[in-house]
Amino acid sequence: MSIRDEVYAMRPRATLRARLQRVQDRGVRILTAAGGAALAWWAARDGLGHTTPFFAPVTVLVTLGLSYGQRLRRVAELVVGVALGVLVGDAFVYVFGSGVWQIAVVAALAMTLATFVGAGLLLTIQAGVQAILVTTFVAAPDQAFSRWLDAAVGGVVAIGLAMVAPAAPVNRPRRGLVGLTSEIAEILRSCATSLQDRDGDGAAEALARARATETIITGLRDDARAAREVTAISPLHARHRADVRLVSAAISPLDRAVRNLRVLARRVGVAIQGEEAVPESCLDLIRRLADVVDTLGTQLDAGLTGVETREALVRVAGGAGRGEPGASLSAELIRAQARSMVVDLLMVTGLTYTEALGLVRAAGEQPRGR
C-alpha cells in the first residue's frame, strides 16, 4: 500500500475520532440543556399550572446551547431577548389577534424594541423569532401572557444552571495551555530538523504552524475569560479561582513566546534559502529549548506552575547568551530569539519581566561550561 493509500485509509478513523471527541467536549452542555429543559417544563406545568408550557424548555435550550466562549452576561441577555419577544407577541396577539400582517408587525416591533434597549444582533434576532412563534401559536383566551411567564421560568432555570453547572469547564484553559506548549516544542524541533537537513519546505511548514497558533491563543483567552467568570459566580467552582488566575496570567507571556517563535521560524527559512552557515550549537540550543518547553507543559498538566523548569530554562539561556565566532546573521538572530523565548517562558512560571530578564542576563554573563 502506498503512503497516499495509507493516508486515505486513515481518514474515516480520524474523522470518527474527531466526531467522538466533539461529542465528548459538548457532552456537559448537552446534558445540562436537556435536563434544564425538563426542569423548566416541570416548574411551569406543576408550579404555574400551565398545561403546555412550550416556551419554558425552549428558552432553556436557546440560552444554554451556547459555545464555551459565551459567558453568563450573554446568557442573561439572550434570556431577556427571548422573554421580550414572547411578551411583545403575547401582548400584540391579545389586542389584535393573529394573521399575516400581525406576523410582520410583531416581528418588526420586537426587534425594534430589542435594538432600542441596546441589544446585540443575537438578542435582537431571538426577540423577533420568539415574537413570531407566539403570533403563530395562538393561545386560548384564558392564557394571555402565560407564554411570557413560561419564558421567564425557562430564563430563571437557564441562569441558575449556568451558575451551578456552567458550560465552560474551569480546567479547559489549563488544557489549552498544555496543548500550546506541546505545539511550541514540536515547532522548535521541526525548525532544528529543517536546519540540519536544509529542508526549505520543512521550514515553511514550521512557520505556517507557528502562525496558526494565533487562533489557539485567541481561543485560550476566551476560555480563560469564561473560566474566570464561572469561578466568580459559581459556588461549586470557587475553589478553582486561584488556579484560573494563574493560568490566565500565563497566557500573555506565552503569547509573546509564540511571537518570538514565529520570528525564529522565519529566520530558519531565510538561513536555508540563503545557504547561511548555522553552527551545530545553534541547533542544539533549539532542541534543548524544545525539551524544556515539553517539561513545562508536563508541569502545567499536573496542575503546577512550572517553577521546576526555571533552572533548566536558565541553563538554556546560558547557551544562548553568547554567539559563535564567525556565525552568520541568521544564526545570531535565531540565538537571540531563543533567548527572548526563555524570558517569556520564565514569566509563564510566575516571574515578572524584570526578574526573568535578570536571570537570563546573569546566565549569559557566565563562562561557557558552567
KOLLOGU-293686 format. One record per residue (C-alpha): residue in three letters; x, y, z; residue number from 1. Coordinates in Angstrom, 1 decimal. Layout:
+------+--------+--------+--------+------+
! resn !     xx !     yy !     zz ! resi !
+------+--------+--------+--------+------+
!  ALA !      X !      Y !      Z !  NUM !
...
+------+--------+--------+--------+------+
# end
This chain:
+------+--------+--------+--------+------+
! resn !     xx !     yy !     zz ! resi !
+------+--------+--------+--------+------+
!  MET !    0.0 !    0.0 !    0.0 !    1 !
!  SER !    1.4 !    3.4 !   -0.9 !    2 !
!  ILE !    1.7 !    6.3 !    1.5 !    3 !
!  ARG !   -1.2 !    8.1 !   -0.1 !    4 !
!  ASP !   -3.4 !    5.0 !    0.2 !    5 !
!  GLU !   -2.5 !    4.7 !    3.9 !    6 !
!  VAL !   -3.5 !    8.3 !    4.4 !    7 !
!  TYR !   -6.8 !    7.8 !    2.7 !    8 !
!  ALA !   -7.4 !    4.6 !    4.8 !    9 !
!  MET !   -6.8 !    6.5 !    8.0 !   10 !
!  ARG !   -9.3 !    9.4 !    7.2 !   11 !
!  PRO !  -12.5 !    7.6 !    8.2 !   12 !
!  ARG !  -10.8 !    6.6 !   11.5 !   13 !
!  ALA !   -9.5 !   10.1 !   12.1 !   14 !
!  THR !  -12.9 !   11.5 !   11.3 !   15 !
!  LEU !  -14.6 !    9.1 !   13.7 !   16 !
!  ARG !  -12.2 !   10.1 !   16.5 !   17 !
!  ALA !  -12.8 !   13.8 !   15.8 !   18 !
!  ARG !  -16.6 !   13.3 !   16.0 !   19 !
!  LEU !  -16.4 !   11.3 !   19.2 !   20 !
!  GLN !  -14.2 !   14.0 !   20.7 !   21 !
!  ARG !  -16.6 !   16.7 !   19.6 !   22 !
!  VAL !  -19.5 !   14.7 !   21.3 !   23 !
!  GLN !  -17.3 !   14.4 !   24.5 !   24 !
!  ASP !  -16.5 !   18.1 !   24.5 !   25 !
!  ARG !  -20.1 !   19.1 !   24.2 !   26 !
!  GLY !  -21.5 !   16.4 !   26.5 !   27 !
!  VAL !  -21.8 !   18.5 !   29.6 !   28 !
!  ARG !  -23.6 !   21.3 !   27.7 !   29 !
!  ILE !  -26.0 !   18.8 !   26.0 !   30 !
!  LEU !  -26.9 !   17.1 !   29.3 !   31 !
!  THR !  -27.2 !   20.4 !   31.1 !   32 !
!  ALA !  -29.5 !   21.9 !   28.5 !   33 !
!  ALA !  -31.6 !   18.7 !   28.2 !   34 !
!  GLY !  -32.0 !   18.4 !   32.0 !   35 !
!  GLY !  -32.7 !   22.1 !   32.3 !   36 !
!  ALA !  -35.5 !   21.9 !   29.6 !   37 !
!  ALA !  -37.2 !   19.1 !   31.5 !   38 !
!  LEU !  -36.8 !   21.1 !   34.8 !   39 !
!  ALA !  -38.3 !   24.2 !   33.2 !   40 !
!  TRP !  -41.3 !   22.3 !   31.8 !   41 !
!  TRP !  -42.0 !   20.7 !   35.2 !   42 !
!  ALA !  -41.7 !   24.1 !   37.0 !   43 !
!  ALA !  -44.0 !   25.9 !   34.6 !   44 !
!  ARG !  -46.5 !   23.0 !   34.4 !   45 !
!  ASP !  -46.7 !   22.0 !   38.1 !   46 !
!  GLY !  -45.7 !   25.3 !   39.6 !   47 !
!  LEU !  -47.7 !   27.7 !   37.4 !   48 !
!  GLY !  -50.4 !   25.2 !   36.4 !   49 !
!  HIS !  -49.8 !   25.7 !   32.6 !   50 !
!  THR !  -50.9 !   22.8 !   30.5 !   51 !
!  THR !  -48.3 !   23.0 !   27.7 !   52 !
!  PRO !  -45.6 !   25.5 !   28.8 !   53 !
!  PHE !  -43.8 !   25.2 !   25.4 !   54 !
!  PHE !  -41.6 !   28.3 !   25.9 !   55 !
!  ALA !  -40.2 !   27.2 !   29.2 !   56 !
!  PRO !  -38.0 !   24.4 !   27.8 !   57 !
!  VAL !  -37.4 !   26.3 !   24.5 !   58 !
!  THR !  -35.9 !   29.2 !   26.4 !   59 !
!  VAL !  -33.5 !   26.9 !   28.3 !   60 !
!  LEU !  -32.3 !   25.2 !   25.1 !   61 !
!  VAL !  -31.8 !   28.5 !   23.3 !   62 !
!  THR !  -29.9 !   30.2 !   26.1 !   63 !
!  LEU !  -27.8 !   27.2 !   27.3 !   64 !
!  GLY !  -26.9 !   25.9 !   23.8 !   65 !
!  LEU !  -24.0 !   28.4 !   23.6 !   66 !
!  SER !  -20.3 !   27.8 !   22.9 !   67 !
!  TYR !  -17.7 !   27.9 !   25.7 !   68 !
!  GLY !  -16.8 !   31.4 !   24.8 !   69 !
!  GLN !  -20.3 !   32.7 !   25.6 !   70 !
!  ARG !  -20.4 !   33.9 !   29.2 !   71 !
!  LEU !  -23.1 !   34.5 !   31.8 !   72 !
!  ARG !  -23.8 !   38.0 !   30.7 !   73 !
!  ARG !  -24.6 !   36.8 !   27.2 !   74 !
!  VAL !  -26.9 !   34.1 !   28.7 !   75 !
!  ALA !  -28.7 !   36.8 !   30.6 !   76 !
!  GLU !  -29.0 !   39.0 !   27.5 !   77 !
!  LEU !  -30.4 !   36.1 !   25.5 !   78 !
!  VAL !  -32.9 !   35.3 !   28.2 !   79 !
!  VAL !  -34.1 !   38.9 !   28.1 !   80 !
!  GLY !  -34.3 !   38.8 !   24.3 !   81 !
!  VAL !  -36.5 !   35.6 !   24.4 !   82 !
!  ALA !  -38.7 !   37.0 !   27.1 !   83 !
!  LEU !  -39.1 !   40.3 !   25.4 !   84 !
!  GLY !  -40.1 !   38.7 !   22.1 !   85 !
!  VAL !  -42.6 !   36.5 !   23.9 !   86 !
!  LEU !  -44.1 !   39.4 !   25.8 !   87 !
!  VAL !  -44.5 !   41.6 !   22.7 !   88 !
!  GLY !  -46.0 !   38.7 !   20.8 !   89 !
!  ASP !  -48.4 !   37.9 !   23.6 !   90 !
!  ALA !  -49.5 !   41.5 !   24.1 !   91 !
!  PHE !  -50.0 !   42.0 !   20.4 !   92 !
!  VAL !  -52.0 !   38.8 !   19.8 !   93 !
!  TYR !  -54.1 !   39.6 !   22.8 !   94 !
!  VAL !  -55.1 !   43.0 !   21.3 !   95 !
!  PHE !  -55.0 !   42.4 !   17.5 !   96 !
!  GLY !  -55.2 !   38.6 !   17.1 !   97 !
!  SER !  -53.1 !   36.5 !   14.8 !   98 !
!  GLY !  -52.7 !   36.7 !   11.0 !   99 !
!  VAL !  -50.3 !   37.6 !    8.1 !  100 !
!  TRP !  -49.9 !   41.3 !    8.8 !  101 !
!  GLN !  -49.7 !   40.7 !   12.5 !  102 !
!  ILE !  -46.6 !   38.5 !   12.0 !  103 !
!  ALA !  -44.8 !   41.3 !   10.1 !  104 !
!  VAL !  -45.7 !   43.9 !   12.6 !  105 !
!  VAL !  -45.0 !   41.9 !   15.7 !  106 !
!  ALA !  -41.5 !   40.8 !   14.4 !  107 !
!  ALA !  -40.6 !   44.3 !   13.5 !  108 !
!  LEU !  -41.9 !   45.7 !   16.8 !  109 !
!  ALA !  -40.0 !   43.1 !   18.9 !  110 !
!  MET !  -36.7 !   43.6 !   17.0 !  111 !
!  THR !  -37.1 !   47.4 !   17.2 !  112 !
!  LEU !  -37.7 !   47.3 !   21.0 !  113 !
!  ALA !  -34.7 !   45.0 !   21.4 !  114 !
!  THR !  -32.5 !   47.4 !   19.4 !  115 !
!  PHE !  -33.8 !   50.4 !   21.3 !  116 !
!  VAL !  -32.7 !   48.9 !   24.7 !  117 !
!  GLY !  -29.2 !   48.3 !   23.3 !  118 !
!  ALA !  -29.4 !   44.6 !   22.4 !  119 !
!  GLY !  -26.8 !   42.9 !   20.2 !  120 !
!  LEU !  -27.6 !   41.1 !   16.9 !  121 !
!  LEU !  -28.2 !   37.7 !   18.6 !  122 !
!  LEU !  -30.6 !   39.1 !   21.2 !  123 !
!  THR !  -32.5 !   41.2 !   18.5 !  124 !
!  ILE !  -33.0 !   38.1 !   16.3 !  125 !
!  GLN !  -34.1 !   36.0 !   19.2 !  126 !
!  ALA !  -36.7 !   38.6 !   20.2 !  127 !
!  GLY !  -38.1 !   38.6 !   16.6 !  128 !
!  VAL !  -38.1 !   34.8 !   16.4 !  129 !
!  GLN !  -39.9 !   34.4 !   19.7 !  130 !
!  ALA !  -42.5 !   37.0 !   18.8 !  131 !
!  ILE !  -43.3 !   35.2 !   15.6 !  132 !
!  LEU !  -43.6 !   31.9 !   17.4 !  133 !
!  VAL !  -46.1 !   33.5 !   19.8 !  134 !
!  THR !  -48.1 !   35.0 !   17.0 !  135 !
!  THR !  -48.4 !   31.8 !   15.0 !  136 !
!  PHE !  -49.1 !   29.6 !   18.0 !  137 !
!  VAL !  -52.4 !   31.2 !   19.1 !  138 !
!  ALA !  -53.2 !   30.7 !   22.8 !  139 !
!  ALA !  -56.6 !   30.3 !   24.3 !  140 !
!  PRO !  -58.3 !   33.4 !   25.6 !  141 !
!  ASP !  -57.7 !   32.5 !   29.2 !  142 !
!  GLN !  -54.0 !   32.0 !   28.6 !  143 !
!  ALA !  -53.0 !   35.6 !   27.8 !  144 !
!  PHE !  -49.4 !   36.3 !   28.8 !  145 !
!  SER !  -48.9 !   32.7 !   30.1 !  146 !
!  ARG !  -46.3 !   32.1 !   27.5 !  147 !
!  TRP !  -44.3 !   35.1 !   28.7 !  148 !
!  LEU !  -44.3 !   33.6 !   32.2 !  149 !
!  ASP !  -43.2 !   30.3 !   30.7 !  150 !
!  ALA !  -40.3 !   32.0 !   29.0 !  151 !
!  ALA !  -39.4 !   33.8 !   32.3 !  152 !
!  VAL !  -39.4 !   30.4 !   34.1 !  153 !
!  GLY !  -37.1 !   29.0 !   31.5 !  154 !
!  GLY !  -34.8 !   32.0 !   31.8 !  155 !
!  VAL !  -34.5 !   31.6 !   35.5 !  156 !
!  VAL !  -33.7 !   27.9 !   35.2 !  157 !
!  ALA !  -31.1 !   28.7 !   32.5 !  158 !
!  ILE !  -29.3 !   31.3 !   34.5 !  159 !
!  GLY !  -29.4 !   29.1 !   37.6 !  160 !
!  LEU !  -27.9 !   26.2 !   35.7 !  161 !
!  ALA !  -25.3 !   28.5 !   34.1 !  162 !
!  MET !  -24.1 !   29.3 !   37.6 !  163 !
!  VAL !  -24.1 !   25.9 !   39.2 !  164 !
!  ALA !  -23.4 !   23.7 !   36.1 !  165 !
!  PRO !  -21.5 !   26.1 !   33.8 !  166 !
!  ALA !  -21.0 !   25.4 !   30.2 !  167 !
!  ALA !  -17.3 !   26.2 !   30.3 !  168 !
!  PRO !  -15.3 !   23.8 !   32.5 !  169 !
!  VAL !  -12.7 !   25.6 !   34.6 !  170 !
!  ASN !  -10.0 !   23.2 !   33.6 !  171 !
!  ARG !  -10.3 !   23.9 !   29.9 !  172 !
!  PRO !   -7.8 !   26.9 !   29.9 !  173 !
!  ARG !   -5.1 !   24.8 !   31.5 !  174 !
!  ARG !   -5.7 !   22.0 !   28.9 !  175 !
!  GLY !   -5.3 !   24.7 !   26.2 !  176 !
!  LEU !   -2.1 !   26.0 !   27.8 !  177 !
!  VAL !   -0.7 !   22.5 !   27.8 !  178 !
!  GLY !   -1.6 !   21.9 !   24.2 !  179 !
!  LEU !    0.0 !   25.2 !   23.2 !  180 !
!  THR !    3.3 !   24.3 !   24.9 !  181 !
!  SER !    3.3 !   20.9 !   23.1 !  182 !
!  GLU !    2.8 !   22.7 !   19.8 !  183 !
!  ILE !    5.6 !   25.1 !   20.6 !  184 !
!  ALA !    8.0 !   22.3 !   21.3 !  185 !
!  GLU !    7.1 !   20.4 !   18.1 !  186 !
!  ILE !    7.6 !   23.6 !   16.0 !  187 !
!  LEU !   11.1 !   24.1 !   17.6 !  188 !
!  ARG !   12.1 !   20.6 !   16.8 !  189 !
!  SER !   10.8 !   21.0 !   13.3 !  190 !
!  CYS !   13.0 !   24.1 !   12.9 !  191 !
!  ALA !   16.1 !   22.3 !   14.1 !  192 !
!  THR !   15.4 !   19.4 !   11.8 !  193 !
!  SER !   14.8 !   21.7 !    8.8 !  194 !
!  LEU !   18.1 !   23.4 !    9.5 !  195 !
!  GLN !   20.0 !   20.2 !    9.8 !  196 !
!  ASP !   18.6 !   18.7 !    6.6 !  197 !
!  ARG !   18.5 !   22.1 !    4.8 !  198 !
!  ASP !   14.8 !   21.4 !    4.2 !  199 !
!  GLY !   13.1 !   24.6 !    2.9 !  200 !
!  ASP !    9.7 !   23.0 !    2.8 !  201 !
!  GLY !   10.0 !   21.8 !    6.3 !  202 !
!  ALA !   11.0 !   25.3 !    7.5 !  203 !
!  ALA !    8.0 !   26.8 !    5.6 !  204 !
!  GLU !    5.7 !   24.3 !    7.3 !  205 !
!  ALA !    7.1 !   25.1 !   10.7 !  206 !
!  LEU !    6.5 !   28.8 !   10.1 !  207 !
!  ALA !    2.9 !   28.1 !    9.0 !  208 !
!  ARG !    2.3 !   26.2 !   12.2 !  209 !
!  ALA !    3.8 !   29.0 !   14.2 !  210 !
!  ARG !    1.5 !   31.5 !   12.6 !  211 !
!  ALA !   -1.5 !   29.2 !   13.1 !  212 !
!  THR !   -1.0 !   29.4 !   16.9 !  213 !
!  GLU !   -2.7 !   32.8 !   16.8 !  214 !
!  THR !   -6.1 !   31.0 !   16.6 !  215 !
!  ILE !   -5.1 !   28.9 !   19.6 !  216 !
!  ILE !   -4.1 !   31.9 !   21.6 !  217 !
!  THR !   -7.4 !   33.7 !   20.8 !  218 !
!  GLY !   -9.4 !   30.6 !   21.9 !  219 !
!  LEU !   -7.3 !   30.3 !   25.0 !  220 !
!  ARG !   -8.0 !   33.9 !   26.0 !  221 !
!  ASP !  -11.8 !   33.3 !   25.5 !  222 !
!  ASP !  -11.7 !   30.1 !   27.6 !  223 !
!  ALA !   -9.8 !   31.8 !   30.4 !  224 !
!  ARG !  -12.2 !   34.7 !   30.5 !  225 !
!  ALA !  -15.2 !   32.4 !   30.7 !  226 !
!  ALA !  -13.5 !   30.3 !   33.4 !  227 !
!  ARG !  -12.8 !   33.5 !   35.5 !  228 !
!  GLU !  -16.4 !   34.5 !   35.2 !  229 !
!  VAL !  -17.6 !   31.0 !   36.1 !  230 !
!  THR !  -15.4 !   30.8 !   39.2 !  231 !
!  ALA !  -16.5 !   34.3 !   40.3 !  232 !
!  ILE !  -20.2 !   33.4 !   40.3 !  233 !
!  SER !  -20.4 !   29.7 !   40.8 !  234 !
!  PRO !  -20.1 !   28.4 !   44.4 !  235 !
!  LEU !  -19.2 !   25.0 !   43.1 !  236 !
!  HIS !  -16.1 !   26.3 !   41.4 !  237 !
!  ALA !  -14.9 !   28.9 !   43.9 !  238 !
!  ARG !  -12.0 !   26.8 !   45.0 !  239 !
!  HIS !  -10.6 !   27.0 !   41.4 !  240 !
!  ARG !  -10.3 !   30.8 !   41.4 !  241 !
!  ALA !   -6.6 !   30.9 !   42.3 !  242 !
!  ASP !   -5.7 !   28.3 !   39.7 !  243 !
!  VAL !   -7.7 !   30.1 !   37.0 !  244 !
!  ARG !   -5.9 !   33.3 !   37.8 !  245 !
!  LEU !   -2.5 !   31.7 !   37.5 !  246 !
!  VAL !   -3.4 !   30.1 !   34.2 !  247 !
!  SER !   -4.8 !   33.4 !   32.9 !  248 !
!  ALA !   -1.6 !   35.2 !   33.9 !  249 !
!  ALA !    0.5 !   32.7 !   31.9 !  250 !
!  ILE !   -1.3 !   33.4 !   28.6 !  251 !
!  SER !    0.3 !   36.8 !   27.8 !  252 !
!  PRO !    3.9 !   35.7 !   28.2 !  253 !
!  LEU !    3.2 !   32.5 !   26.3 !  254 !
!  ASP !    1.7 !   34.6 !   23.6 !  255 !
!  ARG !    5.0 !   36.6 !   23.5 !  256 !
!  ALA !    7.0 !   33.4 !   23.3 !  257 !
!  VAL !    4.9 !   32.3 !   20.3 !  258 !
!  ARG !    5.6 !   35.7 !   18.6 !  259 !
!  ASN !    9.3 !   35.2 !   19.1 !  260 !
!  LEU !    8.9 !   31.6 !   17.8 !  261 !
!  ARG !    7.4 !   33.0 !   14.6 !  262 !
!  VAL !   10.4 !   35.2 !   14.1 !  263 !
!  LEU !   12.8 !   32.3 !   14.8 !  264 !
!  ALA !   11.0 !   30.0 !   12.3 !  265 !
!  ARG !   11.0 !   32.8 !    9.7 !  266 !
!  ARG !   14.8 !   33.2 !   10.1 !  267 !
!  VAL !   15.3 !   29.4 !    9.8 !  268 !
!  GLY !   13.8 !   29.6 !    6.3 !  269 !
!  VAL !   15.9 !   32.6 !    5.4 !  270 !
!  ALA !   19.1 !   30.8 !    6.6 !  271 !
!  ILE !   18.2 !   27.7 !    4.4 !  272 !
!  GLN !   17.3 !   29.8 !    1.4 !  273 !
!  GLY !   20.4 !   31.9 !    1.7 !  274 !
!  GLU !   22.6 !   28.9 !    2.4 !  275 !
!  GLU !   23.9 !   30.6 !    5.5 !  276 !
!  ALA !   26.0 !   28.6 !    7.9 !  277 !
!  VAL !   24.3 !   27.8 !   11.2 !  278 !
!  PRO !   26.6 !   26.1 !   13.8 !  279 !
!  GLU !   25.6 !   22.8 !   15.5 !  280 !
!  SER !   25.5 !   24.6 !   18.8 !  281 !
!  CYS !   22.5 !   26.7 !   17.5 !  282 !
!  LEU !   20.6 !   23.5 !   16.5 !  283 !
!  ASP !   21.4 !   22.0 !   19.9 !  284 !
!  LEU !   20.1 !   25.2 !   21.6 !  285 !
!  ILE !   16.8 !   24.9 !   19.8 !  286 !
!  ARG !   16.4 !   21.2 !   20.7 !  287 !
!  ARG !   17.2 !   21.9 !   24.3 !  288 !
!  LEU !   14.7 !   24.7 !   24.4 !  289 !
!  ALA !   12.1 !   22.3 !   23.0 !  290 !
!  ASP !   12.8 !   19.7 !   25.7 !  291 !
!  VAL !   12.4 !   22.3 !   28.4 !  292 !
!  VAL !    9.1 !   23.5 !   26.9 !  293 !
!  ASP !    7.8 !   19.9 !   26.9 !  294 !
!  THR !    8.8 !   19.7 !   30.6 !  295 !
!  LEU !    7.0 !   22.9 !   31.3 !  296 !
!  GLY !    3.9 !   21.5 !   29.6 !  297 !
!  THR !    4.1 !   18.4 !   31.8 !  298 !
!  GLN !    4.3 !   20.5 !   34.9 !  299 !
!  LEU !    1.3 !   22.6 !   33.9 !  300 !
!  ASP !   -0.7 !   19.5 !   33.0 !  301 !
!  ALA !   -0.1 !   18.3 !   36.6 !  302 !
!  GLY !   -1.6 !   21.4 !   38.0 !  303 !
!  LEU !    1.7 !   23.0 !   38.9 !  304 !
!  THR !    3.1 !   26.4 !   38.0 !  305 !
!  GLY !    6.2 !   25.2 !   36.2 !  306 !
!  VAL !    8.6 !   26.6 !   38.8 !  307 !
!  GLU !   10.6 !   23.4 !   38.5 !  308 !
!  THR !   11.6 !   24.3 !   34.9 !  309 !
!  ARG !   13.3 !   27.6 !   35.8 !  310 !
!  GLU !   16.7 !   26.1 !   36.4 !  311 !
!  ALA !   16.6 !   24.3 !   33.1 !  312 !
!  LEU !   15.4 !   27.5 !   31.3 !  313 !
!  VAL !   18.3 !   29.4 !   32.8 !  314 !
!  ARG !   20.8 !   26.8 !   31.6 !  315 !
!  VAL !   19.3 !   27.2 !   28.1 !  316 !
!  ALA !   19.7 !   31.0 !   28.5 !  317 !
!  GLY !   23.4 !   30.5 !   29.3 !  318 !
!  GLY !   23.8 !   28.6 !   26.0 !  319 !
!  ALA !   22.0 !   31.4 !   24.1 !  320 !
!  GLY !   24.0 !   34.2 !   25.8 !  321 !
!  ARG !   27.0 !   34.3 !   23.5 !  322 !
!  GLY !   27.3 !   33.7 !   19.8 !  323 !
!  GLU !   29.8 !   31.6 !   17.9 !  324 !
!  PRO !   32.8 !   33.3 !   16.3 !  325 !
!  GLY !   32.0 !   33.8 !   12.6 !  326 !
!  ALA !   28.3 !   32.8 !   12.9 !  327 !
!  SER !   26.0 !   34.1 !   10.2 !  328 !
!  LEU !   23.4 !   36.9 !   10.8 !  329 !
!  SER !   20.6 !   34.3 !   10.7 !  330 !
!  ALA !   22.3 !   32.2 !   13.3 !  331 !
!  GLU !   22.7 !   35.2 !   15.6 !  332 !
!  LEU !   19.1 !   36.2 !   15.2 !  333 !
!  ILE !   17.9 !   32.6 !   15.9 !  334 !
!  ARG !   20.0 !   32.6 !   19.0 !  335 !
!  ALA !   18.6 !   36.0 !   20.1 !  336 !
!  GLN !   15.0 !   34.8 !   19.5 !  337 !
!  ALA !   15.6 !   31.7 !   21.6 !  338 !
!  ARG !   17.0 !   33.8 !   24.4 !  339 !
!  SER !   13.9 !   36.1 !   24.2 !  340 !
!  MET !   11.7 !   33.0 !   24.4 !  341 !
!  VAL !   13.4 !   31.9 !   27.6 !  342 !
!  VAL !   12.5 !   35.3 !   29.2 !  343 !
!  ASP !    8.9 !   34.8 !   28.1 !  344 !
!  LEU !    8.8 !   31.2 !   29.4 !  345 !
!  LEU !   10.3 !   32.2 !   32.8 !  346 !
!  MET !    7.4 !   34.6 !   33.1 !  347 !
!  VAL !    5.0 !   31.7 !   32.4 !  348 !
!  THR !    6.3 !   30.2 !   35.7 !  349 !
!  GLY !    5.3 !   33.3 !   37.6 !  350 !
!  LEU !    8.3 !   35.6 !   37.4 !  351 !
!  THR !    8.0 !   39.3 !   36.5 !  352 !
!  TYR !    9.7 !   40.6 !   33.3 !  353 !
!  THR !   12.4 !   42.2 !   35.4 !  354 !
!  GLU !   13.1 !   39.0 !   37.4 !  355 !
!  ALA !   13.2 !   36.9 !   34.2 !  356 !
!  LEU !   15.4 !   39.2 !   32.3 !  357 !
!  GLY !   17.8 !   39.4 !   35.3 !  358 !
!  LEU !   18.2 !   35.7 !   35.4 !  359 !
!  VAL !   18.8 !   35.5 !   31.6 !  360 !
!  ARG !   21.3 !   38.2 !   31.7 !  361 !
!  ALA !   23.2 !   36.7 !   34.6 !  362 !
!  ALA !   23.2 !   33.3 !   32.8 !  363 !
!  GLY !   24.7 !   34.9 !   29.7 !  364 !
!  GLU !   27.5 !   36.5 !   31.6 !  365 !
!  GLN !   28.7 !   33.2 !   33.0 !  366 !
!  PRO !   31.6 !   31.4 !   31.2 !  367 !
!  ARG !   30.6 !   28.5 !   29.0 !  368 !
!  GLY !   30.5 !   25.1 !   30.6 !  369 !
!  ARG !   29.3 !   26.4 !   33.9 !  370 !
+------+--------+--------+--------+------+
# end
